[in-house]
């Protein structure tokens, strides 16, 4: 099927790999672990993994067994860390896939060790510490005890220890500074220095704002896909988005003054105008919250979305401009000198770029260039 959908997500693989090179230079000797959760933040799980491995990313990370399995089935042999809390019935598959497992409790440690012994296989594990996120992770006060417990299991190979920022959005953000302090203080214990461990805490914002948190490995998710925070050092300036969302005008009409547009007539045109229909909707993951507030680019002009966004399509007001069936429409990305930025869309939807990206489903094909 050559043209399965009149819309497509285009991925600039070269820009993605450039982003990784820039991050590599910025973090120096620290390893890079690329998060690939949620279909690589909507970019495509296996193709982005392959592109990352091609430029020497040290480790890949996923949320769950399903994602790890897809990577292994696609032929990815690179180290994979599973961030998510594991469930008892998944442990055997995780071990068989030869992935690295997060351990954050005595209970999960015992389950994993028992299954490893039954299978006669060792398993690489990372100890997760809750330094202030309060989601998953062992408390710092019991981390030493759990670490000692893990060391007592011959089938568990402890290779890393990590934590996760609740927020690191500013270089002087107190929560992040407290978490860094808590984690680094814990790591000063001689027990953690008794064997080499991969120490990691820095996510994208941590990479940008807290060089002291780069440690042995960093985990730049959104940053690797091209999205910088509002303030960043000049050495990261070459990082740029690698994803664009494009479609084609599917219908064009002239509507009279006072005509209502889409479900509920939530928009009434004030005068005769030209309306174009775009074949993308919330069924593709394009946010309904953009109804009557978003915009797209057609012929390098920004035109407003009018009316309620439907499951499979929405309408825009072209005004006195020109638009014809088949014309390119940019929903995210650049057209000429104009751009629809992901952050602006997120702001209009009162959310974050992560959520926008993760909601684009498989109905829209990904094209890798």
Residue frames as qw, qx, qy, qz and C-alpha x, y, z in Angstrom:
[[0.000, 0.890, 0.456, 0.000, 0.00, 0.00, 0.00],
 [0.517, 0.287, -0.003, 0.806, 1.96, 3.00, -1.27],
 [0.090, -0.337, 0.094, -0.932, -0.30, 5.79, 0.01],
 [0.309, -0.359, -0.869, 0.141, -2.19, 4.43, 3.03],
 [0.188, -0.773, -0.475, 0.375, -3.28, 7.81, 4.40],
 [0.346, 0.790, 0.175, 0.475, -3.44, 11.37, 3.06],
 [0.272, -0.905, 0.257, -0.202, -1.39, 12.49, 6.04],
 [0.876, 0.102, -0.336, 0.331, 2.05, 11.45, 7.20],
 [0.493, -0.838, 0.179, 0.151, 4.56, 12.03, 9.94],
 [0.695, 0.606, -0.257, 0.289, 7.95, 12.78, 8.44],
 [0.714, -0.646, 0.126, 0.237, 11.07, 12.01, 10.47],
 [0.407, 0.823, -0.370, 0.142, 14.34, 13.69, 9.56],
 [0.942, -0.238, -0.113, 0.209, 16.71, 10.90, 10.62],
 [0.588, 0.396, -0.172, 0.684, 19.77, 13.02, 9.87],
 [0.183, -0.678, 0.151, -0.695, 18.60, 15.73, 12.26],
 [0.852, -0.484, -0.038, -0.193, 17.83, 13.15, 14.93],
 [0.896, -0.018, -0.122, 0.427, 21.34, 11.72, 14.66],
 [0.294, 0.574, -0.153, 0.749, 22.79, 15.24, 14.67],
 [0.522, -0.702, 0.043, -0.482, 20.93, 15.88, 17.94],
 [0.936, -0.333, -0.044, 0.108, 22.57, 12.82, 19.46],
 [0.700, 0.303, -0.132, 0.633, 26.02, 13.92, 18.27],
 [0.031, -0.693, 0.123, -0.710, 25.50, 17.34, 19.88],
 [0.745, -0.598, 0.043, -0.292, 24.39, 15.76, 23.14],
 [0.937, -0.034, -0.117, 0.327, 27.37, 13.39, 23.01],
 [0.460, 0.469, -0.180, 0.732, 29.77, 16.30, 22.72],
 [0.306, -0.695, 0.076, -0.647, 28.00, 18.21, 25.50],
 [0.827, -0.513, 0.071, -0.220, 28.01, 15.40, 28.08],
 [0.025, 0.723, -0.687, 0.060, 31.59, 14.33, 27.38],
 [0.134, 0.274, -0.950, 0.061, 32.51, 10.98, 28.90],
 [0.541, 0.081, 0.600, -0.584, 28.99, 10.22, 30.13],
 [0.161, 0.159, 0.916, 0.330, 27.18, 7.42, 28.32],
 [0.426, 0.065, -0.112, -0.895, 23.90, 8.07, 26.53],
 [0.191, 0.269, 0.937, -0.116, 20.78, 6.05, 27.23],
 [0.238, -0.051, -0.360, -0.901, 18.03, 6.91, 24.74],
 [0.418, 0.246, 0.696, -0.530, 14.44, 6.59, 26.07],
 [0.166, -0.006, -0.738, -0.654, 12.17, 5.00, 23.47],
 [0.193, 0.336, 0.799, -0.460, 9.00, 4.84, 25.52],
 [0.420, 0.653, 0.418, -0.472, 5.57, 5.26, 23.91],
 [0.715, 0.571, 0.329, 0.233, 6.65, 4.46, 20.37],
 [0.548, 0.008, 0.049, 0.835, 9.76, 6.63, 20.75],
 [0.027, 0.507, 0.251, -0.824, 7.63, 9.60, 21.77],
 [0.576, 0.657, 0.310, -0.374, 5.50, 9.06, 18.68],
 [0.177, 0.719, -0.514, -0.433, 8.46, 8.92, 16.29],
 [0.885, 0.266, -0.331, -0.190, 8.45, 5.14, 15.77],
 [0.763, -0.567, 0.310, -0.026, 10.02, 2.65, 18.18],
 [0.882, -0.040, 0.338, 0.327, 12.19, 0.39, 16.04],
 [0.571, 0.678, 0.093, 0.454, 13.31, 2.85, 13.34],
 [0.126, -0.917, 0.217, -0.310, 14.46, 5.38, 15.95],
 [0.798, -0.490, 0.341, 0.083, 16.25, 2.64, 17.88],
 [0.843, 0.265, 0.248, 0.397, 18.09, 1.59, 14.72],
 [0.318, 0.836, -0.017, 0.447, 19.05, 5.20, 13.95],
 [0.431, -0.841, 0.264, -0.192, 20.31, 5.71, 17.50],
 [0.879, -0.267, 0.338, 0.205, 22.36, 2.52, 17.54],
 [0.718, 0.568, 0.138, 0.379, 23.86, 3.52, 14.20],
 [0.186, 0.811, -0.208, 0.514, 25.43, 6.61, 15.81],
 [0.494, 0.224, -0.674, 0.501, 26.67, 4.78, 18.88],
 [0.553, -0.558, 0.120, -0.608, 24.08, 5.31, 21.60],
 [0.059, 0.377, -0.874, 0.301, 25.25, 3.21, 24.54],
 [0.092, 0.230, 0.922, -0.299, 21.89, 1.98, 25.82],
 [0.325, -0.341, -0.475, -0.744, 18.21, 2.07, 24.93],
 [0.109, 0.093, 0.743, -0.654, 15.40, 2.39, 27.46],
 [0.373, -0.332, -0.632, -0.592, 11.75, 1.39, 27.37],
 [0.478, -0.372, 0.279, -0.746, 8.87, 1.43, 29.76],
 [0.814, -0.086, 0.389, -0.423, 7.65, -2.14, 29.55],
 [0.605, -0.107, 0.771, 0.168, 8.10, -5.71, 28.36],
 [0.637, 0.640, 0.427, -0.032, 6.07, -5.16, 25.19],
 [0.269, 0.932, -0.213, -0.114, 8.41, -2.42, 23.96],
 [0.337, -0.598, 0.713, 0.142, 11.51, -4.44, 24.82],
 [0.692, 0.154, 0.704, 0.053, 10.11, -7.43, 22.95],
 [0.567, 0.799, 0.188, -0.069, 9.41, -5.37, 19.83],
 [0.054, 0.875, -0.462, -0.136, 13.00, -4.11, 19.79],
 [0.463, -0.358, 0.803, 0.110, 14.50, -7.59, 20.18],
 [0.693, 0.397, 0.601, -0.018, 12.18, -9.03, 17.52],
 [0.459, 0.883, -0.006, -0.101, 13.30, -6.30, 15.11],
 [0.842, 0.306, -0.156, 0.415, 16.92, -7.41, 15.54],
 [0.059, -0.850, 0.288, -0.437, 18.12, -4.79, 18.03],
 [0.835, -0.102, -0.456, 0.291, 20.91, -6.33, 20.13],
 [0.146, 0.535, -0.335, 0.762, 21.99, -3.20, 22.04],
 [0.193, -0.190, -0.771, 0.576, 21.57, -3.08, 25.84],
 [0.329, -0.536, -0.407, -0.663, 17.98, -2.26, 26.83],
 [0.049, -0.033, -0.687, 0.724, 16.92, -0.96, 30.24],
 [0.300, -0.573, -0.673, -0.358, 13.29, -1.44, 31.27],
 [0.046, -0.360, 0.302, -0.881, 12.26, 1.52, 33.41],
 [0.626, -0.370, -0.176, -0.664, 8.83, 0.30, 34.48],
 [0.506, -0.317, 0.685, -0.418, 7.85, -1.70, 37.52],
 [0.367, 0.161, -0.860, -0.316, 7.87, -5.36, 36.49],
 [0.790, -0.192, 0.161, -0.560, 5.13, -7.87, 37.27],
 [0.599, -0.337, 0.724, -0.050, 5.76, -11.44, 38.36],
 [0.811, 0.351, 0.468, -0.022, 4.36, -13.04, 35.22],
 [0.497, 0.858, -0.126, -0.012, 6.67, -10.91, 33.03],
 [0.396, -0.760, 0.499, 0.130, 9.97, -11.76, 34.69],
 [0.766, -0.023, 0.591, 0.253, 10.72, -14.91, 32.70],
 [0.588, 0.717, 0.291, 0.236, 10.20, -13.13, 29.38],
 [0.019, -0.978, 0.208, -0.022, 12.37, -10.21, 30.48],
 [0.579, -0.538, 0.582, 0.192, 15.18, -12.57, 31.40],
 [0.745, 0.255, 0.559, 0.258, 14.86, -14.47, 28.12],
 [0.417, 0.881, 0.155, 0.163, 15.01, -11.19, 26.19],
 [0.698, -0.061, -0.103, 0.706, 18.33, -10.38, 27.89],
 [0.020, 0.788, 0.103, 0.607, 17.26, -6.90, 28.99],
 [0.284, 0.110, -0.568, 0.765, 18.28, -4.95, 32.08],
 [0.399, -0.638, -0.630, -0.193, 15.61, -4.80, 34.79],
 [0.119, -0.567, 0.263, -0.771, 14.81, -2.07, 37.29],
 [0.568, -0.349, -0.714, 0.214, 14.66, -3.31, 40.88],
 [0.111, -0.532, 0.139, -0.828, 13.07, -1.05, 43.50],
 [0.707, -0.446, 0.195, -0.513, 11.89, -3.42, 46.23],
 [0.299, -0.356, 0.876, -0.130, 12.93, -6.53, 48.17],
 [0.736, 0.268, 0.526, -0.331, 9.84, -8.32, 46.85],
 [0.703, 0.681, -0.102, -0.178, 10.71, -7.81, 43.18],
 [0.073, 0.689, -0.721, 0.019, 14.34, -8.63, 43.89],
 [0.509, -0.172, 0.819, -0.202, 13.36, -12.01, 45.33],
 [0.774, 0.462, 0.336, -0.271, 10.97, -12.81, 42.47],
 [0.514, 0.775, -0.344, -0.130, 13.62, -11.96, 39.89],
 [0.103, -0.577, 0.806, -0.087, 16.37, -13.91, 41.65],
 [0.663, 0.016, 0.707, -0.246, 14.15, -16.99, 42.01],
 [0.767, 0.588, 0.156, -0.204, 13.20, -16.95, 38.34],
 [0.301, 0.777, -0.549, -0.060, 16.84, -16.49, 37.29],
 [0.332, -0.398, 0.843, -0.144, 17.82, -19.49, 39.38],
 [0.764, 0.264, 0.529, -0.259, 15.04, -21.61, 37.87],
 [0.692, 0.715, -0.020, -0.097, 16.20, -20.69, 34.36],
 [0.823, -0.204, 0.183, 0.498, 19.87, -20.94, 35.21],
 [0.437, 0.606, 0.182, 0.639, 20.48, -17.46, 33.81],
 [0.328, -0.371, -0.281, 0.822, 21.93, -14.29, 35.28],
 [0.135, 0.841, 0.459, 0.253, 20.09, -11.00, 34.94],
 [0.343, 0.154, -0.117, 0.919, 21.51, -7.49, 34.81],
 [0.232, -0.794, -0.561, 0.015, 19.68, -5.11, 37.15],
 [0.161, 0.439, -0.132, 0.874, 19.63, -1.42, 38.04],
 [0.273, -0.497, -0.669, 0.480, 18.66, -0.32, 41.55],
 [0.004, 0.642, 0.294, 0.708, 16.20, 2.58, 41.43],
 [0.299, -0.290, -0.535, 0.735, 16.25, 5.11, 44.25],
 [0.050, -0.840, -0.474, -0.259, 13.40, 7.51, 45.02],
 [0.436, -0.039, -0.209, 0.875, 15.22, 10.80, 45.60],
 [0.095, 0.326, 0.278, -0.899, 12.05, 12.90, 45.61],
 [0.320, -0.038, -0.593, -0.738, 9.75, 11.93, 42.71],
 [0.429, 0.010, 0.695, -0.576, 7.75, 9.61, 45.01],
 [0.746, 0.273, -0.281, -0.539, 6.58, 7.39, 42.18],
 [0.984, -0.050, -0.158, 0.061, 8.72, 4.25, 42.20],
 [0.429, 0.584, -0.497, 0.478, 12.08, 3.55, 43.77],
 [0.697, -0.381, -0.514, 0.325, 13.45, 2.44, 47.09],
 [0.266, -0.962, -0.026, -0.062, 13.81, 5.07, 49.80],
 [0.367, 0.708, -0.491, 0.351, 17.36, 6.38, 50.26],
 [0.454, -0.567, 0.541, -0.425, 17.23, 5.19, 53.87],
 [0.859, -0.082, 0.485, -0.140, 16.73, 1.57, 52.78],
 [0.667, 0.677, -0.280, -0.137, 18.71, 1.66, 49.52],
 [0.039, 0.618, -0.774, 0.134, 21.88, 0.35, 51.22],
 [0.593, -0.110, 0.734, -0.313, 20.01, -2.59, 52.70],
 [0.823, 0.463, 0.216, -0.248, 18.42, -3.50, 49.38],
 [0.451, 0.747, -0.486, -0.055, 21.74, -3.14, 47.58],
 [0.207, -0.464, 0.840, -0.193, 23.41, -5.49, 50.05],
 [0.739, 0.147, 0.568, -0.330, 20.51, -7.91, 49.57],
 [0.736, 0.638, -0.093, -0.208, 20.98, -7.83, 45.80],
 [0.188, 0.700, -0.688, 0.033, 24.68, -8.52, 46.17],
 [0.485, -0.271, 0.791, -0.256, 23.83, -11.72, 47.99],
 [0.827, 0.367, 0.345, -0.251, 22.11, -13.19, 44.93],
 [0.466, -0.317, 0.634, 0.530, 24.57, -14.91, 42.56],
 [0.418, 0.452, 0.699, 0.364, 22.11, -14.71, 39.66],
 [0.104, 0.959, 0.262, -0.028, 21.67, -10.93, 39.88],
 [0.605, 0.093, 0.073, 0.787, 24.35, -8.79, 38.27],
 [0.076, -0.894, -0.291, 0.333, 24.01, -5.24, 39.65],
 [0.585, 0.280, 0.271, 0.711, 25.19, -2.92, 36.89],
 [0.078, 0.470, 0.129, 0.870, 23.54, 0.40, 37.70],
 [0.182, -0.557, -0.627, 0.513, 21.87, 2.67, 40.23],
 [0.096, 0.317, 0.332, 0.883, 19.60, 5.52, 39.25],
 [0.063, 0.548, 0.581, -0.598, 16.95, 8.02, 40.16],
 [0.213, 0.551, 0.575, 0.566, 14.59, 10.37, 38.33],
 [0.058, -0.022, -0.170, 0.984, 13.93, 14.11, 38.58],
 [0.151, 0.657, 0.683, -0.281, 10.50, 15.37, 39.55],
 [0.335, 0.926, 0.164, 0.059, 11.44, 18.62, 37.82],
 [0.619, -0.321, 0.189, 0.691, 14.67, 20.07, 36.50],
 [0.395, 0.780, 0.420, 0.245, 13.28, 22.94, 34.46],
 [0.061, 0.959, -0.131, 0.245, 15.65, 25.64, 35.75],
 [0.598, 0.393, -0.541, 0.442, 19.34, 25.60, 36.75],
 [0.019, -0.297, 0.597, -0.745, 18.47, 26.73, 40.28],
 [0.695, -0.325, -0.353, -0.536, 15.29, 24.68, 40.71],
 [0.341, -0.535, 0.622, -0.459, 15.28, 23.68, 44.41],
 [0.929, -0.040, 0.242, -0.277, 13.59, 20.29, 43.97],
 [0.841, 0.465, -0.238, 0.141, 16.22, 19.21, 41.46],
 [0.167, 0.671, -0.564, 0.451, 19.06, 20.49, 43.63],
 [0.632, -0.396, 0.499, -0.441, 17.66, 18.57, 46.60],
 [0.975, 0.144, 0.099, -0.136, 17.36, 15.39, 44.56],
 [0.635, 0.597, -0.407, 0.274, 20.90, 15.70, 43.24],
 [0.143, -0.623, 0.589, -0.495, 22.14, 16.22, 46.78],
 [0.823, -0.214, 0.372, -0.372, 20.20, 13.23, 48.09],
 [0.949, 0.312, -0.049, -0.005, 21.42, 10.93, 45.31],
 [0.492, 0.645, -0.457, 0.364, 25.07, 12.03, 45.40],
 [0.373, -0.578, 0.551, -0.472, 25.18, 11.76, 49.18],
 [0.935, -0.066, 0.259, -0.233, 23.88, 8.21, 48.96],
 [0.853, 0.473, -0.174, 0.136, 26.47, 7.32, 46.32],
 [0.085, 0.759, -0.535, 0.360, 29.28, 8.47, 48.63],
 [0.819, -0.397, 0.344, -0.231, 28.69, 5.44, 50.83],
 [0.125, -0.545, 0.805, 0.199, 31.67, 3.06, 50.54],
 [0.625, 0.158, 0.758, -0.104, 29.31, 0.17, 49.78],
 [0.623, 0.728, 0.232, -0.167, 28.35, 1.77, 46.46],
 [0.216, 0.845, -0.469, -0.140, 32.00, 2.35, 45.65],
 [0.613, -0.358, 0.705, 0.017, 32.91, -1.27, 46.24],
 [0.564, 0.219, 0.718, 0.345, 32.09, -2.19, 42.63],
 [0.017, -0.099, 0.351, 0.931, 31.70, -0.21, 39.38],
 [0.257, 0.596, 0.728, -0.221, 28.13, 0.98, 38.85],
 [0.143, 0.404, 0.416, 0.802, 26.51, 3.04, 36.11],
 [0.071, -0.513, -0.523, 0.677, 25.14, 6.03, 38.04],
 [0.061, 0.293, 0.495, 0.816, 22.39, 8.00, 36.29],
 [0.027, 0.573, 0.611, -0.545, 19.74, 10.59, 37.12],
 [0.070, 0.450, -0.130, -0.881, 19.71, 13.24, 34.36],
 [0.513, 0.593, 0.620, 0.033, 16.74, 13.36, 31.99],
 [0.455, 0.636, 0.279, 0.558, 16.55, 15.96, 29.19],
 [0.145, -0.934, -0.015, -0.327, 16.24, 18.99, 31.45],
 [0.743, -0.609, 0.192, 0.202, 18.81, 17.51, 33.80],
 [0.756, 0.186, 0.261, 0.571, 21.22, 17.18, 30.89],
 [0.260, 0.762, 0.178, 0.566, 20.70, 20.82, 29.91],
 [0.260, -0.863, 0.029, -0.433, 20.65, 22.50, 33.32],
 [0.671, -0.655, 0.326, -0.119, 22.67, 20.30, 35.70],
 [0.597, 0.565, -0.566, 0.057, 26.08, 19.18, 34.37],
 [0.170, -0.460, 0.772, -0.405, 26.94, 17.96, 37.86],
 [0.750, 0.032, 0.503, -0.428, 24.17, 15.37, 37.42],
 [0.653, 0.499, -0.464, -0.330, 25.54, 13.89, 34.17],
 [0.718, -0.387, 0.564, -0.129, 27.44, 11.24, 36.19],
 [0.411, -0.219, 0.823, 0.325, 28.14, 8.01, 34.25],
 [0.145, 0.335, 0.808, 0.463, 25.10, 8.12, 31.97],
 [0.266, 0.246, 0.150, -0.920, 22.39, 10.55, 30.87],
 [0.290, 0.395, 0.870, 0.048, 18.88, 9.84, 29.61],
 [0.141, 0.339, -0.094, -0.926, 17.94, 12.58, 27.09],
 [0.397, 0.449, 0.800, -0.001, 14.46, 11.78, 25.79],
 [0.314, 0.878, 0.342, -0.118, 12.70, 14.84, 24.42],
 [0.144, -0.813, 0.350, 0.443, 16.06, 16.55, 23.95],
 [0.407, -0.175, 0.784, 0.435, 17.26, 13.84, 21.56],
 [0.373, 0.571, 0.709, 0.180, 14.09, 14.23, 19.50],
 [0.347, 0.405, 0.255, 0.806, 14.88, 17.90, 19.11],
 [0.267, -0.830, -0.322, -0.368, 13.06, 19.92, 21.75],
 [0.420, 0.181, -0.425, 0.781, 15.06, 22.35, 23.88],
 [0.257, -0.708, -0.540, 0.375, 13.86, 24.09, 27.05],
 [0.152, 0.969, 0.182, 0.069, 13.45, 27.90, 26.91],
 [0.066, -0.894, 0.442, 0.000, 17.00, 28.48, 28.16],
 [0.970, -0.002, 0.138, 0.199, 19.99, 26.36, 27.16],
 [0.433, -0.609, 0.370, 0.552, 23.75, 26.71, 26.60],
 [0.409, 0.694, -0.311, -0.504, 24.95, 27.81, 23.13],
 [0.054, -0.369, 0.903, 0.214, 26.63, 24.44, 22.57],
 [0.365, 0.286, 0.877, -0.127, 23.17, 22.84, 22.26],
 [0.325, 0.531, 0.025, -0.782, 21.87, 25.37, 19.73],
 [0.260, 0.275, -0.736, -0.562, 22.06, 22.95, 16.80],
 [0.150, 0.221, 0.948, -0.173, 19.44, 20.65, 18.31],
 [0.412, 0.136, -0.173, -0.884, 16.16, 20.85, 16.37],
 [0.751, 0.136, 0.482, -0.431, 12.93, 18.85, 15.99],
 [0.075, -0.227, 0.862, 0.447, 13.08, 15.91, 13.60],
 [0.212, 0.429, 0.877, -0.031, 9.29, 15.37, 13.32],
 [0.254, 0.132, -0.167, -0.943, 6.82, 17.08, 11.00],
 [0.376, 0.399, 0.813, -0.197, 3.12, 16.31, 10.56],
 [0.162, 0.274, -0.388, -0.865, 1.76, 16.96, 7.09],
 [0.496, 0.421, 0.740, -0.170, -1.45, 16.31, 5.17],
 [0.108, 0.121, 0.554, 0.817, -3.18, 17.30, 1.94],
 [0.435, 0.186, 0.168, -0.865, -6.29, 19.39, 1.46],
 [0.225, 0.168, 0.954, 0.104, -9.09, 16.91, 0.78],
 [0.114, 0.720, 0.663, 0.173, -12.00, 19.26, 0.07],
 [0.175, -0.136, -0.026, 0.975, -12.55, 22.94, -0.67],
 [0.025, 0.692, 0.689, 0.212, -15.71, 25.03, -0.66],
 [0.006, -0.286, 0.068, -0.956, -17.04, 28.57, -0.40],
 [0.220, -0.530, -0.789, 0.220, -19.48, 29.04, 2.49],
 [0.031, -0.741, -0.289, -0.605, -21.89, 31.96, 2.87],
 [0.044, -0.413, 0.410, -0.812, -21.92, 34.52, 5.65],
 [0.607, -0.307, 0.343, -0.648, -23.36, 33.28, 8.97],
 [0.850, 0.091, -0.492, -0.165, -22.73, 29.62, 8.07],
 [0.672, -0.592, 0.404, -0.187, -21.98, 27.29, 10.99],
 [0.494, 0.540, -0.681, -0.019, -18.95, 25.03, 10.78],
 [0.344, 0.181, -0.896, 0.215, -18.64, 21.42, 12.01],
 [0.447, -0.438, -0.776, 0.078, -20.39, 19.68, 14.92],
 [0.309, -0.663, -0.496, 0.467, -22.46, 21.99, 17.07],
 [0.278, 0.809, 0.192, 0.481, -21.71, 24.97, 14.85],
 [0.590, -0.625, -0.175, 0.481, -19.15, 26.12, 17.41],
 [0.258, -0.334, 0.240, 0.874, -17.86, 28.58, 14.80],
 [0.415, 0.777, 0.467, -0.078, -20.03, 30.91, 12.69],
 [0.497, 0.125, 0.261, 0.818, -18.30, 32.66, 9.81],
 [0.004, 0.638, 0.275, -0.719, -18.85, 36.42, 9.81],
 [0.412, 0.648, -0.217, -0.603, -18.73, 36.75, 6.03],
 [0.925, 0.369, -0.037, -0.080, -18.54, 34.62, 2.91],
 [0.231, -0.733, 0.634, 0.088, -15.25, 32.75, 3.07],
 [0.722, 0.356, -0.576, -0.142, -13.29, 29.84, 1.68],
 [0.703, -0.462, 0.471, -0.265, -13.07, 26.71, 3.79],
 [0.535, 0.415, -0.731, -0.089, -10.66, 23.80, 3.29],
 [0.901, -0.344, 0.097, -0.244, -11.05, 20.35, 4.86],
 [0.142, 0.619, -0.763, 0.119, -7.99, 18.55, 6.21],
 [0.868, -0.087, -0.418, -0.253, -8.16, 14.71, 6.55],
 [0.414, 0.137, -0.724, 0.534, -6.74, 14.43, 10.08],
 [0.527, -0.616, -0.148, -0.567, -8.66, 14.27, 13.35],
 [0.458, -0.581, 0.542, -0.398, -8.63, 13.16, 16.94],
 [0.984, 0.034, 0.128, -0.117, -8.86, 9.57, 15.66],
 [0.740, 0.495, -0.264, 0.371, -5.27, 10.07, 14.49],
 [0.649, -0.368, -0.315, 0.587, -4.22, 11.67, 17.76],
 [0.174, 0.369, 0.075, 0.910, -4.60, 15.29, 16.65],
 [0.108, -0.270, -0.683, 0.671, -5.98, 17.08, 19.66],
 [0.047, -0.709, -0.650, -0.269, -9.65, 18.07, 19.71],
 [0.329, -0.738, -0.267, 0.526, -8.64, 20.87, 22.09],
 [0.287, -0.180, 0.339, 0.878, -7.26, 22.71, 19.04],
 [0.135, 0.665, 0.685, 0.264, -10.83, 23.32, 17.83],
 [0.006, 0.939, 0.262, 0.222, -11.30, 27.04, 17.10],
 [0.382, -0.889, 0.194, 0.164, -7.81, 27.87, 18.39],
 [0.691, -0.246, 0.492, 0.468, -5.16, 26.01, 16.41],
 [0.413, 0.790, -0.192, -0.410, -3.72, 26.82, 12.99],
 [0.833, 0.057, 0.442, 0.327, -1.98, 25.14, 10.06],
 [0.065, -0.586, 0.394, 0.705, 0.18, 26.25, 7.16],
 [0.664, 0.498, 0.542, 0.134, -1.12, 26.22, 3.57],
 [0.513, 0.695, 0.155, 0.480, 0.91, 27.87, 0.82],
 [0.480, 0.097, -0.328, 0.808, 3.15, 29.35, 3.52],
 [0.291, -0.470, 0.011, -0.833, 0.22, 31.15, 5.13],
 [0.035, -0.083, -0.866, 0.492, -1.01, 30.43, 8.64],
 [0.458, -0.291, -0.406, -0.735, -4.74, 29.75, 8.53],
 [0.364, -0.259, 0.616, -0.649, -7.00, 29.15, 11.57],
 [0.144, -0.204, -0.967, -0.049, -8.84, 25.98, 12.47],
 [0.425, -0.118, 0.065, -0.895, -12.56, 26.68, 12.60],
 [0.836, -0.151, -0.237, -0.472, -15.25, 24.56, 14.17],
 [0.749, -0.439, 0.467, -0.168, -14.91, 21.40, 16.20],
 [0.165, 0.482, -0.834, -0.212, -12.19, 18.96, 15.15],
 [0.902, 0.012, -0.072, -0.425, -13.83, 15.69, 14.08],
 [0.872, -0.279, 0.396, 0.069, -12.58, 12.13, 14.43],
 [0.772, 0.160, 0.437, 0.432, -11.09, 12.05, 10.93],
 [0.384, 0.488, 0.280, 0.732, -10.95, 15.64, 9.66],
 [0.169, -0.694, -0.343, 0.610, -11.21, 19.33, 10.46],
 [0.385, 0.794, 0.340, 0.325, -11.77, 22.61, 8.66],
 [0.417, -0.362, -0.033, 0.833, -9.69, 25.76, 8.24],
 [0.259, 0.897, 0.280, -0.225, -10.66, 29.26, 7.11],
 [0.641, 0.132, 0.301, 0.693, -8.61, 30.19, 4.06],
 [0.010, 0.707, 0.146, -0.691, -10.31, 33.58, 3.79],
 [0.528, 0.782, -0.066, -0.325, -9.46, 35.25, 0.49],
 [0.198, -0.579, 0.746, 0.261, -6.40, 33.05, 0.04],
 [0.714, 0.316, -0.489, -0.388, -6.00, 30.15, -2.32],
 [0.420, -0.291, 0.844, -0.165, -6.14, 26.46, -1.49],
 [0.697, 0.256, -0.442, -0.503, -6.77, 23.51, -3.75],
 [0.959, -0.173, 0.164, -0.153, -7.40, 19.83, -3.22],
 [0.907, 0.212, -0.095, 0.352, -4.02, 18.16, -2.87],
 [0.133, 0.816, -0.296, 0.478, -2.20, 21.21, -1.50],
 [0.587, 0.005, -0.647, 0.486, 0.29, 20.43, 1.25],
 [0.461, -0.783, -0.063, -0.413, -0.84, 21.28, 4.77],
 [0.455, 0.248, -0.660, 0.543, 1.67, 21.48, 7.63],
 [0.622, -0.673, -0.321, -0.239, 0.19, 20.76, 11.04],
 [0.625, -0.716, 0.186, 0.250, 3.55, 20.59, 12.85],
 [0.717, -0.043, 0.350, 0.602, 6.77, 21.80, 11.30],
 [0.083, -0.560, 0.189, 0.802, 7.98, 24.25, 8.68],
 [0.557, 0.605, 0.518, 0.236, 6.67, 25.41, 5.33],
 [0.336, 0.770, 0.019, 0.542, 8.91, 28.00, 3.73],
 [0.199, 0.391, -0.443, 0.782, 9.79, 30.57, 6.38],
 [0.594, -0.423, 0.089, -0.679, 6.75, 29.82, 8.54],
 [0.327, 0.121, -0.910, 0.224, 6.50, 27.22, 11.31],
 [0.724, -0.491, -0.156, -0.459, 3.89, 25.57, 13.49],
 [0.144, 0.468, -0.765, 0.418, 5.78, 24.78, 16.69],
 [0.575, -0.262, -0.775, 0.016, 4.98, 21.81, 18.88],
 [0.244, -0.198, -0.569, 0.760, 5.35, 23.91, 22.03],
 [0.286, 0.006, -0.045, -0.957, 2.73, 26.37, 20.77],
 [0.618, -0.184, -0.618, -0.449, 0.32, 23.51, 20.13],
 [0.506, -0.228, -0.743, 0.374, 0.98, 22.14, 23.62],
 [0.035, -0.106, -0.346, 0.932, 0.33, 25.56, 25.12],
 [0.453, -0.079, -0.291, -0.839, -2.96, 25.86, 23.24],
 [0.720, -0.212, -0.618, -0.235, -4.00, 22.46, 24.60],
 [0.478, -0.693, 0.328, -0.428, -2.81, 23.28, 28.14],
 [0.980, -0.159, 0.094, 0.071, -0.48, 20.32, 28.12],
 [0.372, -0.675, 0.525, 0.361, 3.16, 19.40, 27.39],
 [0.438, 0.550, -0.561, -0.436, 4.89, 18.44, 24.12],
 [0.125, -0.191, 0.972, -0.058, 5.34, 14.83, 25.35],
 [0.485, 0.336, 0.701, -0.401, 1.58, 14.26, 25.42],
 [0.542, 0.650, -0.101, -0.523, 1.02, 15.72, 21.96],
 [0.263, 0.524, -0.770, -0.254, 3.71, 13.51, 20.41],
 [0.181, -0.105, 0.962, -0.173, 2.67, 10.32, 22.20],
 [0.552, 0.374, 0.530, -0.524, -0.93, 10.55, 21.04],
 [0.516, 0.521, -0.422, -0.533, -0.20, 10.23, 17.31],
 [0.809, -0.081, 0.560, -0.158, -1.18, 6.66, 16.54],
 [0.448, -0.172, 0.759, 0.441, -0.28, 4.17, 13.85],
 [0.527, 0.687, 0.499, -0.048, -3.02, 5.27, 11.44],
 [0.248, 0.938, -0.199, -0.139, -0.68, 8.05, 10.35],
 [0.928, 0.167, -0.051, 0.330, 2.30, 6.44, 8.59],
 [0.389, -0.799, 0.261, 0.376, 5.84, 7.46, 9.54],
 [0.746, 0.627, -0.021, 0.225, 8.17, 8.36, 6.69],
 [0.639, -0.620, 0.183, 0.417, 11.90, 8.31, 7.46],
 [0.556, 0.816, -0.013, 0.161, 14.13, 10.57, 5.43]]
